[in-house]
Amino acid sequence: MPESPPRRRWTAADIPDQSGRTVLITGASSGLGLHMTGELARRGARVVMAVRDVAKGERARAALPAADRIEVRHLDLVDLDSVRDFAARIVADGGGHVLVNNAGIGNLPRRLSPQGHERQFATNHLGHFALTGLLLDALTGPDPRVVTVTSGLYPLGTIPFDDLTGERRFSPGRAYINTKLANVLFGLELDRRLRAAGSPVRSLLAHPGMARTAFIDQGPPALVGLARSVARVIGRPVADGAVPILYAATAPDAPTGAVIGTGPTLRKVAPTVEAVRRPGTDAGLATRLWQVSEELTGVTPLLPVRPSR
Ligand SMILES: NC(=O)c1ccc[n+]([C@@H]2O[C@H](COP(=O)([O-])OP(=O)(O)OC[C@H]3O[C@@H](n4cnc5c(N)ncnc54)[C@H](OP(=O)(O)O)[C@@H]3O)[C@@H](O)[C@H]2O)c1
């Protein structure tokens, strides 16, 4: 898809009325997810904060406007059993309209998930793959969407199919970037499959540029020091970093199958449809990742999705 800046600058003030919509946001206890929770609830949405630490989530919720429209639920994406429990409860409670796959960890030493997957790949990609697959049929309403949060660094990634657990070679930073490529491959493959099935669900990717969140404080001290220095120069306030994701989640003209970025200038964020960069464009790679993800999670996303109601 070619680059196309919006006709005018879109801000959080442009979020359409969200009354009657339920938005599920992973990793909503801090940073971008928490900010988006507040903005969407303020515009009338019921928001489910899907968090790994419920006490932290409740403290964060209490400080938000329209807290009565916000619910905190436990979801630990690194653990596929927790993903299944969370999804089953959401389905039992009637589903939702928008799923924002936002949670992420990065730059952390190698460790395995309860199911034996490398934890950054498990949290950022496999957990969201399984969650989306389990919830797809429960995303309803006039304009259902899945928005997956990636990073502008994704073109630097690869998918090491021969060493997904990082047993033979592992770099914390590279492993993170690889998961952000996986997010792009997944979001675009999901869009292709949804379109082929005639589904009303849109699948979009969005990234915040560099936003000053707790994210940059993860990892070894040398990397944190570097990230903080870079963030001082090119980092954005959380509110600005959230704008492309909010646009992808709510703007009527946000196109499905697109990567939404922050726009051409550092100073002003303008949600922009970015040209997808290689290897994000590689449909063969995306198909292979999808198959491997089905095998590793045991989740086969439910397609086709019934027409919206
Ligand atoms: N900040 C940036 O410059 C930047 C740039 C590019 C992309 N991103 C992406 O933006 C997204 C949000 O990050 P952020 O910047 O807002 O950082 P953040 O403040 O650290 O937020 C990440 C959230 O993910 C949650 N999380 C981590 N592991 C989880 C798990 N196993 N289950 C459920 N939730 C989990 C964290 O929970 P806790 O609160 O319990 O820690 C936290 O709330 C990430 O996907 C990140 O890759 C950020």
The ligand as an ORCA input file, in Angstrom:
! r2SCAN-3c Opt
* xyz 0 1
  N       7.638      2.772     23.659
  C       8.132      2.700     22.425
  O       8.978      3.524     22.016
  C       7.688      1.630     21.488
  C       8.200      1.631     20.183
  C       7.773      0.671     19.282
  C       6.827     -0.256     19.680
  N       6.354     -0.243     20.958
  C       5.361     -1.262     21.323
  O       4.305     -0.679     22.051
  C       3.679     -1.664     22.862
  C       3.367     -1.079     24.222
  O       4.584     -0.778     24.870
  P       4.776      0.505     25.793
  O       5.773      1.367     25.112
  O       3.489      1.080     26.211
  O       5.560     -0.153     27.022
  P       5.078     -0.554     28.491
  O       4.639      0.656     29.229
  O       6.180     -1.363     29.047
  O       3.793     -1.438     28.222
  C       3.863     -2.793     27.894
  C       2.719     -3.477     28.571
  O       2.737     -4.856     28.229
  C       2.426     -5.569     29.390
  N       2.905     -6.948     29.349
  C       4.169     -7.403     29.302
  N       4.202     -8.744     29.329
  C       2.918     -9.154     29.404
  C       2.291    -10.414     29.501
  N       3.010    -11.552     29.549
  N       0.949    -10.485     29.554
  C       0.210     -9.353     29.529
  N       0.742     -8.111     29.470
  C       2.083     -8.014     29.415
  C       3.107     -4.812     30.504
  O       2.551     -5.190     31.747
  P       3.155     -4.655     33.163
  O       2.500     -3.321     33.367
  O       2.712     -5.692     34.123
  O       4.638     -4.572     32.996
  C       2.795     -3.386     30.103
  O       1.546     -2.975     30.608
  C       4.607     -2.868     22.838
  O       4.091     -3.867     21.988
  C       5.897     -2.329     22.250
  O       6.607     -3.317     21.515
  C       6.755      0.674     21.874
*
